[in-house]
Amino acid sequence: MSRYHAYLKKAVAILESYKGQEPFSIFCKQQFSLDRRMGSTDRKWVRHYCYCFFRMGKAMRSLSIEERVLVGLFLCGKKEDPLLALLRPLWNQHISRPVTEKIAVLADSANAPSDAAVLSTVGQEIFPYSGLLSKSLATSNWALSLLEQPLLFIRLRPGKEQQVIEALEAQSISFEQVGERSLALPATTSLNSWPGINRDFVIQDLSSQRIGSMLSALPASATENIWDCCAASGGKSILALDTLGPFSLTVSDKRKTILLQLHRRFAQAQITDYKTIEIDLSRPTPSSFSDTFSLIWADVPCSGSGTWSRTPEQLYFFEQPSLATFKSLQQAILRTALTKLRPDGYLLYSTCSVFAQENEEQVAWLENEMGLRCVQQQLFDGSAQQADTLYAALLQRSH
């Protein structure tokens, strides 16, 4: 048995034991730690096989895990694969062709899966929720982007552009400039240990960076004091400061551990003037929190569907009824947050979702039930650039 057969066997064993209760990257590391014989190359191949399995999403679930791994390897691959060379040599000969052509190869293959007849609509099989997509994605091939791992994107901080580019060139790290301050790097690039991280550049998806265009359109009166009310580790706040210049900043999250990460990140970014609140916005705010704001940025918890090409296990385990849970949570957070919005103030609502229920439908609710007016909304489809797909809407409160 070749080592690639052994990798497949190990991948199947890991996939059989994974129940989706934690990120697969964490679970996989735990499984690898149980077998000290596995080297870094072994782990790389096994992990690759597992992620190709998850990228098949809901498609061909009647097949064995092994068979779905092989189909995933073929559809996701761009160069000849040693395991397919052994087990599916015909597929391997065509692996560099476009996905739509590879689907036809599968359908014609003597080794075609038993339900190959559905492969003509493989995008719908992988992601069977096209009827729930935001309007601008409804007629697109967005679902096929789930077969491809996104690139790593960094945003160069103001005044640091040339410095970072020269450092990357000195380390022979390949990159492509995709915007004035945006670089795309291979997905496997690791920059987390670089001394300039957050000070000179921020690891931030391209679509996240593009939300900054909505900040640029704000009047000066809207940028006096800003509340990043679902701040996570602070990437949005750093973007806002780089886009707007200095302002009074308040950040909050209900997770103490994530706020500790924010503090460390802000220290690296040399941001010292801000207020932090640990608060659960699904409940009323405490009376001690009496501030009001000219702009509230609510990047609310959501399905994360716009980032499933990075975490395809979430697609595999996704169940449609969870959208109602997210919708309810989002509205609870927004109701609470809006009690702190000044008259004429602005709300920047954003999600990393592709579902209309979390995007346009929530904006309609904000207009019809909460009395806000939508100034601008946009779905940032990053699939053509191997980036995430995000949604944002800028709304204003009347007097």
SULLINTA-V285365 format. One record per residue. N is the residue number from 0. SS is DSSP state (~ for helix, > for strand, _ for the rest). BURIAL is 1 if it has 9 or more other ideal C-beta (glycine too) atoms within 8 Angstrom, else 0. D_FIRST is the distance of its C-alpha to the first C-alpha in whole Angstrom. Layout:
N,SS,BURIAL,D_FIRST / N,SS,BURIAL,D_FIRST
This chain:
0,_,0,0 / 1,_,0,4 / 2,~,0,7 / 3,~,1,8 / 4,~,1,6 / 5,~,1,7 / 6,~,1,10 / 7,~,1,11 / 8,~,0,11 / 9,~,1,13 / 10,~,1,15 / 11,~,1,16 / 12,~,0,17 / 13,~,1,19 / 14,~,1,21 / 15,~,0,21 / 16,~,0,23 / 17,_,1,25 / 18,_,0,29 / 19,_,1,30 / 20,_,0,33 / 21,_,0,32 / 22,_,0,31 / 23,~,1,27 / 24,~,0,27 / 25,~,0,29 / 26,~,1,27 / 27,~,1,23 / 28,~,0,25 / 29,~,0,26 / 30,~,1,22 / 31,~,1,21 / 32,~,0,24 / 33,_,0,22 / 34,_,0,19 / 35,_,0,20 / 36,_,0,17 / 37,_,1,17 / 38,_,0,18 / 39,~,0,20 / 40,~,0,18 / 41,~,1,15 / 42,~,1,18 / 43,~,0,19 / 44,~,1,16 / 45,~,1,16 / 46,~,1,19 / 47,~,0,19 / 48,~,1,17 / 49,~,1,20 / 50,~,1,23 / 51,~,1,22 / 52,~,1,22 / 53,~,1,25 / 54,~,1,26 / 55,_,1,26 / 56,_,1,29 / 57,_,1,30 / 58,_,1,29 / 59,_,1,27 / 60,_,0,27 / 61,_,0,26 / 62,_,1,23 / 63,_,0,20 / 64,~,1,19 / 65,~,0,16 / 66,~,1,18 / 67,~,1,20 / 68,~,1,18 / 69,~,1,17 / 70,~,1,21 / 71,~,1,21 / 72,~,1,19 / 73,~,1,21 / 74,~,1,24 / 75,~,1,24 / 76,_,1,23 / 77,_,0,25 / 78,_,0,23 / 79,_,1,20 / 80,_,1,16 / 81,~,0,13 / 82,~,1,11 / 83,~,1,14 / 84,~,1,14 / 85,~,1,11 / 86,~,0,12 / 87,_,1,16 / 88,~,1,17 / 89,~,1,20 / 90,~,1,21 / 91,~,1,19 / 92,~,0,22 / 93,_,1,25 / 94,_,1,23 / 95,_,0,26 / 96,_,0,29 / 97,_,0,31 / 98,~,1,30 / 99,~,0,33 / 100,~,1,31 / 101,~,1,28 / 102,~,1,29 / 103,~,0,30 / 104,~,1,27 / 105,~,1,25 / 106,~,1,28 / 107,~,0,28 / 108,_,1,25 / 109,_,0,23 / 110,_,0,21 / 111,_,1,23 / 112,_,1,23 / 113,_,0,26 / 114,_,0,29 / 115,~,1,28 / 116,~,0,32 / 117,~,1,33 / 118,~,1,31 / 119,~,0,34 / 120,~,0,35 / 121,~,1,32 / 122,~,1,34 / 123,~,1,36 / 124,~,1,33 / 125,~,1,31 / 126,_,1,35 / 127,_,0,37 / 128,_,0,40 / 129,~,1,42 / 130,~,0,45 / 131,~,1,45 / 132,>,1,45 / 133,_,1,47 / 134,~,0,50 / 135,~,0,49 / 136,~,1,45 / 137,_,1,46 / 138,_,0,45 / 139,_,0,43 / 140,_,0,39 / 141,~,1,38 / 142,~,1,36 / 143,~,1,33 / 144,~,1,34 / 145,~,1,32 / 146,~,1,29 / 147,_,0,29 / 148,_,0,29 / 149,_,1,33 / 150,_,1,34 / 151,>,1,36 / 152,>,1,39 / 153,>,1,42 / 154,>,1,46 / 155,>,1,48 / 156,_,1,51 / 157,_,0,55 / 158,_,0,56 / 159,_,1,52 / 160,~,1,51 / 161,~,0,51 / 162,~,1,50 / 163,~,1,47 / 164,~,1,46 / 165,~,0,47 / 166,~,1,45 / 167,~,1,42 / 168,~,0,42 / 169,~,0,43 / 170,_,0,39 / 171,_,0,38 / 172,_,0,37 / 173,_,0,37 / 174,>,1,39 / 175,>,0,41 / 176,>,0,44 / 177,>,1,45 / 178,>,0,48 / 179,_,0,51 / 180,_,1,49 / 181,>,1,46 / 182,>,1,43 / 183,>,1,39 / 184,>,1,36 / 185,_,0,32 / 186,_,0,31 / 187,_,0,29 / 188,_,0,32 / 189,_,0,33 / 190,_,1,37 / 191,_,0,38 / 192,_,0,39 / 193,_,0,41 / 194,_,0,45 / 195,_,1,46 / 196,>,1,44 / 197,_,1,47 / 198,_,1,50 / 199,_,1,49 / 200,>,1,46 / 201,>,1,45 / 202,>,1,41 / 203,_,1,42 / 204,_,1,41 / 205,~,1,43 / 206,~,1,44 / 207,~,1,46 / 208,~,1,47 / 209,~,0,49 / 210,_,1,51 / 211,~,1,53 / 212,~,0,55 / 213,~,1,56 / 214,~,1,58 / 215,~,0,59 / 216,_,0,61 / 217,_,1,63 / 218,_,0,67 / 219,~,0,67 / 220,~,0,69 / 221,~,1,65 / 222,~,1,64 / 223,_,0,66 / 224,>,1,64 / 225,>,1,61 / 226,>,1,59 / 227,>,1,55 / 228,_,1,55 / 229,_,1,51 / 230,_,1,50 / 231,_,1,47 / 232,_,0,46 / 233,_,1,49 / 234,~,1,47 / 235,~,1,50 / 236,~,1,53 / 237,~,1,52 / 238,~,1,52 / 239,~,1,55 / 240,~,1,57 / 241,~,1,55 / 242,~,0,57 / 243,~,1,60 / 244,_,0,61 / 245,_,0,62 / 246,_,1,63 / 247,>,0,63 / 248,>,1,60 / 249,>,1,59 / 250,>,1,55 / 251,>,1,54 / 252,>,1,51 / 253,_,0,51 / 254,_,0,48 / 255,~,0,49 / 256,~,0,46 / 257,~,1,45 / 258,~,1,49 / 259,~,0,48 / 260,~,1,46 / 261,~,1,48 / 262,~,1,51 / 263,~,0,48 / 264,~,1,48 / 265,~,1,51 / 266,~,1,52 / 267,~,1,49 / 268,_,1,51 / 269,_,0,55 / 270,_,1,56 / 271,_,0,58 / 272,_,0,61 / 273,_,1,59 / 274,>,0,60 / 275,>,1,57 / 276,>,0,57 / 277,>,1,55 / 278,_,1,55 / 279,_,0,54 / 280,_,1,55 / 281,_,0,55 / 282,_,0,58 / 283,_,0,61 / 284,_,1,62 / 285,_,0,64 / 286,_,0,67 / 287,_,0,67 / 288,_,1,65 / 289,_,0,68 / 290,_,0,67 / 291,_,0,67 / 292,>,1,65 / 293,>,1,65 / 294,>,1,62 / 295,>,1,59 / 296,>,1,55 / 297,>,1,53 / 298,>,1,50 / 299,_,1,49 / 300,_,0,46 / 301,_,1,44 / 302,_,1,41 / 303,_,1,40 / 304,~,1,38 / 305,~,1,39 / 306,~,1,37 / 307,_,1,34 / 308,_,1,32 / 309,_,0,32 / 310,_,1,31 / 311,~,1,29 / 312,~,1,29 / 313,~,1,32 / 314,~,1,32 / 315,~,1,30 / 316,~,0,32 / 317,_,1,35 / 318,_,0,38 / 319,_,0,41 / 320,_,0,44 / 321,~,1,43 / 322,~,1,45 / 323,~,0,48 / 324,~,0,47 / 325,~,1,47 / 326,~,1,50 / 327,~,0,52 / 328,~,1,51 / 329,~,1,52 / 330,~,1,55 / 331,~,1,56 / 332,~,1,55 / 333,~,1,57 / 334,~,1,60 / 335,~,1,60 / 336,~,1,59 / 337,~,1,62 / 338,_,0,65 / 339,_,1,64 / 340,>,1,65 / 341,>,0,68 / 342,>,0,70 / 343,>,0,69 / 344,>,1,66 / 345,>,1,63 / 346,>,1,59 / 347,>,1,56 / 348,>,1,54 / 349,>,1,50 / 350,>,1,47 / 351,_,1,43 / 352,_,1,43 / 353,_,1,43 / 354,>,1,45 / 355,~,1,48 / 356,~,1,49 / 357,~,1,48 / 358,_,1,50 / 359,~,1,53 / 360,~,1,54 / 361,~,1,54 / 362,~,1,56 / 363,~,0,59 / 364,~,1,59 / 365,~,1,60 / 366,~,1,63 / 367,~,0,64 / 368,_,0,64 / 369,_,1,64 / 370,_,0,66 / 371,>,1,64 / 372,>,0,64 / 373,>,1,61 / 374,>,0,62 / 375,>,0,59 / 376,>,1,55 / 377,>,0,52 / 378,>,1,48 / 379,>,1,46 / 380,_,1,44 / 381,_,1,41 / 382,~,1,38 / 383,~,0,40 / 384,~,1,39 / 385,_,1,36 / 386,_,1,38 / 387,_,1,39 / 388,_,1,41 / 389,>,1,44 / 390,>,1,48 / 391,>,1,51 / 392,>,1,55 / 393,>,1,58 / 394,>,1,61 / 395,>,1,64 / 396,>,1,67 / 397,_,0,70 / 398,_,0,73
